[in-house]
Amino acid sequence: MSTISGGVLAGSTDGKPINITATSSPGTTIHQAGASGFDELWIYCYNSDWSADHYLYVLWGGVTGGDTIKYKIEAGKEKLVIQGPKRISGAILVAAYADVAGVLYCTGGFNRIS
Protein backbone atom coordinates (compact mmCIF):
# COMPACT_ATOMS: atom_id res chain seq x y z
CA MET A 1 0.00 0.00 0.00
CA SER A 2 1.31 3.46 -0.91
CA THR A 3 1.86 6.26 1.56
CA ILE A 4 1.26 9.83 0.40
CA SER A 5 2.58 12.92 2.15
CA GLY A 6 2.88 16.45 0.87
CA GLY A 7 4.70 19.66 1.48
CA VAL A 8 6.30 22.81 0.20
CA LEU A 9 9.11 22.75 -2.33
CA ALA A 10 12.53 22.04 -0.79
CA GLY A 11 13.97 25.33 -2.08
CA SER A 12 11.29 27.33 -0.26
CA THR A 13 11.47 28.68 3.27
CA ASP A 14 8.16 27.93 5.00
CA GLY A 15 6.26 27.95 1.69
CA LYS A 16 7.46 31.40 0.63
CA PRO A 17 8.16 32.08 -3.07
CA ILE A 18 11.61 31.06 -4.29
CA ASN A 19 13.42 34.04 -5.84
CA ILE A 20 15.35 32.87 -8.90
CA THR A 21 18.62 34.74 -8.44
CA ALA A 22 20.81 32.52 -10.62
CA THR A 23 21.40 33.49 -14.25
CA SER A 24 23.25 30.31 -15.23
CA SER A 25 23.62 26.66 -14.33
CA PRO A 26 23.59 25.07 -11.74
CA GLY A 27 20.75 27.46 -10.85
CA THR A 28 18.63 28.14 -7.79
CA THR A 29 17.28 25.02 -6.02
CA ILE A 30 13.57 24.44 -6.51
CA HIS A 31 13.14 20.92 -5.12
CA GLN A 32 14.97 17.68 -4.49
CA ALA A 33 13.12 14.38 -4.74
CA GLY A 34 13.26 11.81 -1.98
CA ALA A 35 15.69 8.92 -2.26
CA SER A 36 12.86 6.39 -2.61
CA GLY A 37 9.40 6.48 -4.11
CA PHE A 38 8.62 9.53 -6.23
CA ASP A 39 7.47 13.12 -5.88
CA GLU A 40 4.67 14.70 -7.90
CA LEU A 41 5.53 18.40 -8.37
CA TRP A 42 3.48 21.47 -9.20
CA ILE A 43 5.61 24.51 -9.96
CA TYR A 44 4.33 27.99 -10.75
CA CYS A 45 6.44 30.98 -11.78
CA TYR A 46 5.59 34.66 -11.38
CA ASN A 47 7.26 37.50 -13.27
CA SER A 48 7.41 40.56 -11.00
CA ASP A 49 8.72 42.74 -13.83
CA TRP A 50 5.63 44.38 -15.30
CA SER A 51 7.56 45.86 -18.23
CA ALA A 52 9.20 42.84 -19.89
CA ASP A 53 8.82 39.13 -20.49
CA HIS A 54 11.58 36.91 -19.07
CA TYR A 55 12.76 33.34 -19.48
CA LEU A 56 12.97 30.60 -16.88
CA TYR A 57 15.24 27.61 -17.50
CA VAL A 58 14.32 24.56 -15.41
CA LEU A 59 17.03 21.94 -14.93
CA TRP A 60 15.62 18.45 -14.36
CA GLY A 61 18.43 16.52 -12.67
CA GLY A 62 21.23 17.67 -14.94
CA VAL A 63 22.69 20.46 -17.02
CA THR A 64 22.71 19.00 -20.55
CA GLY A 65 20.37 20.16 -23.30
CA GLY A 66 17.83 17.39 -22.72
CA ASP A 67 17.64 18.15 -18.99
CA THR A 68 16.76 21.83 -19.46
CA ILE A 69 13.36 23.22 -20.42
CA LYS A 70 12.93 26.91 -21.29
CA TYR A 71 9.71 28.77 -20.39
CA LYS A 72 8.64 32.27 -21.36
CA ILE A 73 7.09 34.03 -18.35
CA GLU A 74 5.06 37.03 -19.48
CA ALA A 75 5.37 40.43 -17.82
CA GLY A 76 3.40 40.69 -14.58
CA LYS A 77 1.79 37.26 -14.93
CA GLU A 78 1.84 33.90 -13.24
CA LYS A 79 2.29 30.79 -15.34
CA LEU A 80 1.84 27.13 -14.49
CA VAL A 81 5.24 25.85 -15.55
CA ILE A 82 4.56 22.17 -15.08
CA GLN A 83 1.24 21.10 -16.57
CA GLY A 84 -0.34 18.85 -13.97
CA PRO A 85 1.91 16.76 -11.76
CA LYS A 86 5.45 16.12 -12.98
CA ARG A 87 6.93 13.00 -11.36
CA ILE A 88 10.55 12.77 -10.27
CA SER A 89 12.45 10.20 -8.20
CA GLY A 90 15.90 9.03 -7.13
CA ALA A 91 16.88 12.22 -5.26
CA ILE A 92 16.86 14.21 -8.52
CA LEU A 93 17.54 17.91 -8.02
CA VAL A 94 15.29 20.39 -9.81
CA ALA A 95 16.84 23.84 -10.15
CA ALA A 96 16.22 26.93 -12.27
CA TYR A 97 17.90 30.03 -13.60
CA ALA A 98 16.57 33.08 -15.41
CA ASP A 99 17.70 35.55 -18.05
CA VAL A 100 17.62 38.29 -15.35
CA ALA A 101 18.27 37.78 -11.64
CA GLY A 102 15.67 38.55 -9.01
CA VAL A 103 12.48 39.12 -11.03
CA LEU A 104 11.11 35.57 -11.31
CA TYR A 105 9.62 33.76 -8.31
CA CYS A 106 8.59 30.10 -8.10
CA THR A 107 5.97 28.59 -5.84
CA GLY A 108 4.31 25.21 -5.68
CA GLY A 109 4.21 21.98 -3.77
CA PHE A 110 4.58 18.25 -4.00
CA ASN A 111 3.10 14.91 -3.03
CA ARG A 112 5.65 12.27 -1.98
CA ILE A 113 4.44 8.77 -2.79
CA SER A 114 6.31 5.85 -1.28
Protein Blocks (a to p, Z undefined) as FASTA:
>chain_A
ZZddddddfkbgghiacddfbfbdebjafbdcdfehcdddddddddfbfkbccdddddeh
iabfklpccddddehiacdfbgcjaddeehiacddddfbehkacceddddddZZ
